[in-house]
Amino acid sequence: MDALLTSTAVVALAEIGDKTQLLAILLATRFRKPLPIILGILAATLANHALAALLGATVAGIFQSGWFRTLIALSFIAMALWTLIPDKLDDLEDKPARFGAFVTTTIAFFLVEMGDKTQIATVALGARFQAVGWVTLGTTLGMLIANIPAVFLGHELIRRVPLKIVRLIAALLFAAIGLWLLIRG
């Protein structure tokens, strides 16, 4: 249960103001079809985060040494610092979509999530808990918790939520997990 709850909280907070959340807003304003966009986010996140959690759990299963646990703890602290840097959605072009809302969202989310802080956090969570299913479910719930309001409320949400404070809270959460793991050894 710890894997589920921790994964959900970490990703929900880390996702606020992230480029994939900005992508959700962009897709919502472009397509104006919330359900296919939400289902696309769900499909892409399940696929992407299942692979990331599996990678983390596999690597953790191979490396059971103290230095590897320290590396995982330090990765959470690095995620804390990365979270403080605001994301932009500069790399997506404003071309008309070739496919419908679901396919466009699924492909775009899967690709944009590659190497993103929430994907890297999922790898670290998979390594920490070695529970691929619970971590995948938790990180996917976290993505949906952060992105469903973005799909429905779009630009209003970004205008009203103080992203600087949310990024700070997410950074503190990552740092706390990293420090806790370092202390536990």
ABEGO torsion letter per residue (X at the ends): XAAAAAAAAAAAAAABGBAAAAAAAAAAAAAGBAAAAAAAAAAAAAAAAAAAAAAAAAAAAABABAAAAAAAAAAAAAAAAAAABBBBAAABBBBBBABBAAAAAAAAAAAAABGBAAAAAAAAAAAAAGBAAAAAAAAAAAAAAAAAAAAAAEAAAAAABBAAAAAAAAAAAAAAAAAAAAAAX
